[in-house]
Amino acid sequence: MALANASSERWKWRQPSVIPGFGLTLGFTLFYLSAIVLIPLAGLGIRSASMGWGAFWSLVTDERLIAALRVSFSTSLFAALVNVVFGVLVAWVLVRYRFPGRRIIDAAVDLPFALPTAVAGIALTAIYAPRGIIGQYFQPLGIKIAYTPIGIVIALIFVSLPFVVRTVQPVMEEINREVEEAAATLGASRFQTVFRVILPGLAPAILTGFALAFGRSFGEYGSVIFIAGNLPYKSEIAPLLIFMRLEEFNYPAATAIGAIMLVIAFSVLLSINLIQAWSRRRFGYGS
């Protein structure tokens, strides 16, 4: 009887699946991932290593590069944090309310995906320049937006907002309103319902949206280059240094700067993923 059961289990295991088998899908996944992601990244590392450890260390400790990385990192982090707040609010309005023009606003959220980043950068520069539509009102107050890190943050907020909205929105649509009604029945205030019932369930999606927004912002070039001003040690971004090294035909230095940015971005994304995993184990969010 035991032998028959074992044979039956083996037969069930060997039965063909409706979708392609594990071996085929795994092989295609590894091939596609290697061709699109792993091989280019390996080439980046190999080309960076060609400049030698001494030259690489000299590049890493260069004050201009450190200042550019600091500008890119701080503005990207701030823009991602701002988008976490306003992206969740936009997703909440689109999911929970029905009003005239809702579909237009929903479609407008995706405009940064379709609009060329260079066009966005030119438009933002024209708006926030000292004589621009908005910038002219800040100029008498001594506040300069364009050609400063403030302008960089605005450009990064523009290009990365959809990542937060589109990550949080489908998760928010799955939240059962009966849970909120039950919390209200048990005496919870609106503040308690939002921060102790709704947001904990959205925490993994919010962290994912933050990671995507930060990663998108950290490597952004087109929309930032026009509004940044590109003043060394003040508003110069790291991607601009890569472009400058490419114009000098200094490909090892360009790839080395790219490798440094890759390590920083990967470290941030890995940390966020570890926090997500810890939150799921500790609180059961997203499970």
N, C-alpha and C positions, 0 to 999 in steps of 0.2 A: 504493500500500500504506500509506504514511504517512497519507494522507488518510482512508483507511478506518479505521485505528487511532484517529485523532483523533475521527472521528464516533462510533466505538464508545465511546470514553471519555466523550464528551459525553452519549451516551445512558445510560450507566451513572450519570452524575452526576444526570441528570434523572429517573431511575427513582424512583417514590414509595417512601418508607420505611414500615416497619410502624408506627412511632410518628409522632406529628404532626411536621410539618416544622419547620425551623429558624426560619422567619419567624413562625409561629404561636406556638411555644413562647417565643421571645425576646420577642415582643410581650406575651404574657401575663405573663412574668417581670418585664419592666420596669413594666407596669401595676400588678401586685400589689406589687412592691417600692416603687414610688412611693406608692401609696395607703396602705400599711401603715407604711412606714419613712421614706421620704425627705420626703414632704409634712409629716408631723408634726415632723420634725427641722427642716425649713425654717421652719415656723411658730414653733418654739422660738427659732431664731436671730433671726427678724424681730421677735418680741415682746420679746426681750432688747435688741435694738438701739433699741427705742422709748424706752428710758429715758435715752439719751444717753451719750456716751463718758465725760463727767465723773462722772455718777452711777454708771455701770458700774465705772469705775476705783475709785471710793470704796468700792463694794461689794466688789470683788475684794481690796482692801487692808484690809478690815475685820478686826480682830484676832479677833473672835468667829467669823467665817466661816473664817478660816485655821485656828483651833484646831479647829473642827468638821470641816473637811476633813482635817486631820492625824489626828484620831481615826478618822474613817471609813476613810482610806487605810491607816493602820498596822494597824488591827484586821482589815481585809479582807485585807491582804497576809499577815499572820501566820496567819489562819484558812485561807487558801488553801494556804500552805506546810505547815501541819499536815495538811490533808486530802490533800495530795500523798503524804505518807508513809503515813498510815493508810489512805487510799483505795486505794493500790497494794497494801497488805497485805490489805485486805478482798477486793479483786479476785483476788488470788493464792489466797486460801483458797477462794473460791467456785469458781474455775476448776480448781484442781489437786487438791482433796480432795473426797471423798464421805463424808458423815457424817450421822447422824440430825439432822433439823431444818435441813438445809442450805437447802431451799426456803423455809422460814419466814424465815431470815436474809436470803436473797436478796430476798424480798418486802419485808422490813422496811427495806431500803436505800432503797426508793422512798417510804417514808412521808412524808418531808419534802416530796415533790412533792404529795401528796394532802392533808396536814394544813394547815388554814389557819394562816398565819404568826402571826396574833394569838393563836391558841390555843397555839401552840408557845411564844410569848413569855411568856404567862401561866403555863404549866406550868413553864418553866425558871425563872421568877422565884420561883414557889412552892417549887421544889426548892433553889435556891441562895441564897435569902434568909437573913439571919442566923438566923432560927428555922426554916428549911426542913429538909427531910430530910437534905440533904448540907451545906448552909451552916452548920448548927448545930455541926458538928464542926470547922469552920475558924474559927468565931468566937472560941473561947478562944485560938487561936493568933495572933489579931490579923489574920487574913486575911479580907478582905471580897470576896466574889465578885460578888454581885448589886449593881447600881447603881454598877459600876465598869467600866473597859475590859475587865477579865477576863471579866465577864459578857457583854459585847458579843462578845468572841471566841468564847465558848462557843455563843452563839446563832448566830453566823455559821458556825461549824463544823457545827452541826446542819443548817442549811438548804442548805449547799453541798456536803456530802459526796457526795450521789448523782451530782453532775456529774463528779467524778473517777472514781468507781467505774464508772459506766456508759460513760465514755469509754475507760477502760483495759481493761475486761473483755473486750469483743469482740476487741480487738487481741491480748490475751494468749491468747485461745482459739485464735488462728490460728498461734501460735508452735509450730513442730514440735519435739516432745520429742527427736527424733533429733539435733537440733543440740546439745542439752545433753548427750546421751549421747556424741556425738562429742567434745565439749570434755572430758568426763571421761576418755574413752579417751586423749586426747592429754596427759593429766596435769594438767588444770586443776582447781583446788580448787573447792569450792562457792562460796566468796567470789568467785573469779575468774569462775566461770560466771555468777553473778548480775550482777556489775558490768561484765563485759566481753562478755557474750554476750546476756543477756536484757534488761537495762535499756537498752542502746543501741537495740535494736529497738523498745522502748516509749517512747523519748524524745519523738517527735512527739505520741503520744497523751497522755503525761503533761503536756506543755506545753499541749496543748489543754484538758485537764481543769483545769489550773491557771488558764488564762485564763477559762474558764467559771465556775469557782468564785469567782475574784476579781471578775468582772463581776457575778455574782449577789450577792455580799456587799456590794460597794461601794454599790449602790443599795437595799439591804434596809432596810425600815422596820418592818413589822408585828411581826416576832419580836424586834426590838431595842428598840423604844420602851419596852417595859415593864421590861426588865431593865437598861437603860442608866443610869437615874437622871437623865439629862438635865441634868447640872450644867454650866453654861457654862464653857468652857475646860478641862473635865476629862473628862466623859463625854457631852457633847452631840454628836450626829451631824448631818451635813449635811442628810440628808432631813428631819430635824425642823425645821430652819430654813426649808425650802421650805414645809412645812405651816404654820408660823407666819406666813409672809408671805402665804399664801393666806387664812388666817383674817383677816388685816388687809386683805384685798382689794388687796394690793400685788402684782398679777400680774406686772408687769415684773421686779420683784426676784426673785420666785419662779422665773420662767423663766430669769433670768440665773444664779441659783445652779444650776439644772438644766443650763444650758449649760456652766457651768464643770465640773460633775461629768462631763458627757458628754465634754468634751475630755480630762479626766484619764483616764477609763476607756478612751476610744478610743486614746489615746497608749500606754497599757499594752498593750492588745490588739494594736495595730499592731507594737509592739516585739517581742512574743512571736511574732507571725506572721513577722516578719523573721528572728528567731532560728531558727524552724523551717525557713524557706527556706534559710538559710545552712547549717544542719546537714545538710539533704538534699544540697546541692551539695558540701559539704565531706566528709561521711562516707557519703553515700548512704543515710541512714536514711529509712525510710518510702517509698523508691522501689520 
